Amino acid sequence: MTDVTSAKSARRPHHWRRDLIELAALFTAVAVADAIANLIGHQPDGPYLLIASAVALTATAAFHTWWARRHSHAPPPDAEGFTASDAPAVQADASPDSAAAETVLWRMRTTVRDAPGSLAALCIVLARHRIDILTLQTHPLAEGTVDEFLLRAPASLPAAQLTRAISDAGGSSTWIERADAHDLVDAPTRVLGLATRTALDAAELPLALRQLLGRCTIHSLPAVSITGRATGETAPVEGVLEETVMRLRDPSGGVITVERPYLPFTPTEFARARALVELDARLGPRIPRSEHVLTLPEGNAITVRRADGGDLEAARAMHDRCSEQTLRLRYHGPVRDADRYLEHLLSPRFGRTLAVQTASGRTVALGHLLWDGNETEVALLVEDDWQQRGIGSELLGRLVALAIKAGCESVYAVTQASNTGMVAAMRALSLPLDYQIEEGTLVITARLSSAAARSLPPHERAKR
């Protein structure tokens, strides 16, 4: 407080003329008071007149004080209101606990009437609860407007209480969920970033749509099934919007269905999703062409890279070299149908595939990261002659790193209980694992951590 007061004093200029005038007025008042006292005091009723004058002055001063307080135009001296000039003093007197009050981020969306003052009513309610509006987007509808807020609120404020307050202020169909620091990026910047990711990698389109539209479920339904029969799944070029479901034509064939049961999509969101799909269609098939050369413990060099439909023939040739037991552990079905899955697995639309090649260019292993609605599946296939060399663990570590980068909360692997190699590779991730066994089928789910170091491939963890 002393530093703030001294700082204020340092900013004020010293008015010596005003001080001189005040001093002269003080001496003049003393001289006049002494002269009046001498003049009245020597009269017979002088003492009584002096006492009556003092009482009158006291009553006048008390009345003036009462009147000033009752009719003052200054704001009331409460804890919530203070002027800008008082702000430094208030901050200086604030306790450390109040200065470091814990807050949380919320994403809130509500529908209001398209009338003057509707948004202002919401803002007044938020201010009463000490909530800071960080960003605001409006989505016009045929009737009403959807307002989307990013809020910083006190951690002690329950979401249910905030929802009730918004409802009392005229908001309807209110939806609220916790946000994080990534949501602080403004909408145009976020959309441009998602467009860039989609332009670099065709596998990013489902992920970009999910991040653009929030918590939703996305399904890519092919036009032709694995068995080669037409599925009948299609959508018009302009897409279809049906409240909580939108259907978009997949550039690679089929349809992309986006569902969000808890909140209808707005025309603005539908237009943004269509723009991303159109960008993907114009750019055509594409994947990043990065390669990583690794040396196995026995000294053999292998290359790990992204794979797509162009690797179909090499993958089929690897199938021919694999034993029936290896194919059965991977595909959980008749071995003769293994080749049918490859075209689907190698499509960037349904996930990401990593291929392992020898120095001669022969493909000896494939690792798949498959989008399955809100979940993500990992699957491995290593040629018999190249098993037990750490290739499976290397692929799995890289796939999990891709899943964490994509924002997945968990990955699961479906295998047989006798597949000890897959179980060992999952355990080597050093992640929390859940096991479910039913009729000999084992499902291992790994809960992914936000720590990137835990998702590094084995060879990079060894270096660190």
Secondary structure, DSSP 4 states (H G I P E B T S, - for coil): -HHHHHHHHHHS---HHHHHHHHHHHHHHHHHHHHHHHHHHTSTTHHHHHHHHHHHHHHHHHHHHHHHHHT--SPP--SS---GGGHHHHHHHS-HHHHT--EEEEEEEEEE-SSTTHHHHHHHHHHHTT-EEEEEEEEE-SSSEEEEEEEEEETTS-HHHHHHHHHHTT-EEEEEEE--GGGGS-HHHHHHHHHHHHHH-TTHHHHHHHHHH-S-EEEEE-SB-TTS-B------TT-EEETTEEEEE-TTSSEEEEE-TTSPPPHHHHHHHHHHHHHHHHH-S-----EEEEE-TTS-EEEEEEE-GGGHHHHHHHHHHS-HHHHHHHHSS-GGGHHHHHHHHT-GGGEEEEEEEETTS-EEEEEEEEEETTEEEEEEEE-GGGTTSSHHHHHHHHHHHHHHHTT-SEEEEEEETT-HHHHHHHHTT-S-EEEEEETTEEEEEEEPPS-GGGGS-HHHHHH-
